[in-house]
Structure formats: structure tokens, C-alpha cells
């Protein structure tokens, strides 16, 4: 269960975490990417309670990451699929998985591998510069204020470090 809401924070990361910021949601998104599309499949694979799964799927649908489509009328049952926003999140989950393979590998080893269909090679997902394609590392990126930058809850450090004037 969530203890905190980030809905009022003026920060894109906080807003993203409002949609996906619990332990179950990235796993549900992963299962959707891997081909599951039914409520009972998620419940069985994840061992998640039905009430919690219902809540997480509703949050994903309301947030525009997942589409719900009825496939049966009596009783009504739904299939689930990633929307464009959900599909754009998958490479981020892949990069997080690669980080886990490096720093938190399960005892039996890497549980999943990714093959890039364009070149046919196994790949380790990374985060790259949208302009030059180089892998991004913390020391190689300098943050600067964006057009929506301001001093607000969740962004005070950014405002202070980046020298933003207080805007209310």
C-alpha cells in the first residue's frame, strides 16, 4: 500500500512515480510486455492479492499506461495491453533489469535476456543520449532548469542547485 502521494510535487520524476511508484506496478508492466494480458495470469504469476491487483491495474488504466478491453460479457472480463505510454516505459524497465543483473543478481543468475531484433544480438539495455547515442553516465550529464522549473515541493534542491529564482 502507498504511504505517500507525489501528485502535488512539481517534478516529472515524482509524477512518474505517482503512476508506477510501488513494487507491484513495474512487475505488472513487465508481465504485460512478456505477453500476459489477463487478470488471472497476473494474479498467478505474481502471487499478488486480487484486491491489490485490481487497484494497480485501475491505476495503470487511469494513468494511460494500460488499456482495458472486455473479452467476455457474462460475467464481464477484461484483457489488458500496454498503450503507447506503457510501451515507452518498457525500455526503462529493461534498463532497470540490467542494473539488477549487475548489482542485485538472483543467486541462480540472470533470469531474462534481451535480444535486439534489428541486429539479432543479445543486448544489455542502457540509457543513451538521444542526440549522439552515447551511453549516459552521471558524471557526463549536467542538469539545467527546464521551462517548467520553479521552486516548489519536490524541486527545492533542483532550484537551489541550479539557481532558479523562486516562482510561485
C-alpha positions, 0 to 999 in steps of 0.5 A: 500500500502507498504511504505517500502521494507525489501528485502535488510535487512539481517534478516529472520524476515524482509524477512518474512515480505517482503512476508506477511508484510501488513494487507491484506496478513495474512487475505488472508492466513487465508481465504485460510486455512478456505477453500476459494480458489477463487478470488471472495470469497476473494474479498467478504469476505474481502471487499478488492479492486480487484486491491489490491487483485490481487497484494497480491495474485501475491505476495503470488504466487511469494513468494511460499506461494500460488499456482495458478491453472486455473479452467476455460479457457474462460475467464481464472480463477484461484483457489488458495491453500496454498503450503507447505510454506503457510501451515507452516505459518498457525500455526503462524497465529493461534498463532497470533489469540490467542494473539488477543483473549487475548489482542485485543478481538472483543467486541462480543468475540472470533470469531474462535476456534481451535480444535486439531484433534489428541486429539479432544480438543479445543486448544489455539495455542502457540509457543513451543520449538521444542526440549522439547515442552515447551511453549516459553516465552521471558524471557526463550529464549536467542538469539545467532548469527546464521551462517548467522549473520553479521552486516548489515541493519536490524541486527545492534542491533542483532550484537551489542547485541550479539557481532558479529564482523562486516562482510561485 
